């Protein structure tokens, strides 16, 4: 499906896309057209590109034709996606927990050392109960 998305084949074209894309997120997929994993990502990107057209511009960039950017962004795995907004590089953290996960894990972390069976006092039990109500978590694990 990579034939459905526009390609940037030189450093100058990438520079132009970064500078000229305003008020939208610029998504640059670095990879190779013949790579099977890149083709899978290209399929997803092409299916969503029309829905995202008011919010994002998506381009494919060949890592072999733009070695300057491949080195600059330290691209060692393909495919890699790089995001810009108004010409500014956006750093995206894919490894963080969602708020719900962080809340539930926070409850477990609090409960483990201060568990109800340890007899740490009424204050800690009250704290855990109010924390459980806040996150909608109840019951023993």
Buried (B, 14 or more C-beta within 10 A) or exposed (E): EBEBBEBBEEBEBBBEBBEEBEEBBBBBBBBBEEBEEBBEBBBEBBEEBEEBEEEBBBBBBBBEBBEEBBEEBEBEEBBBBBBBBEEEEEEEEEEEEEEEEEBBEBBEEBBEEBBEEEEBEEEBBEBBEEBBEEBEBEEEE
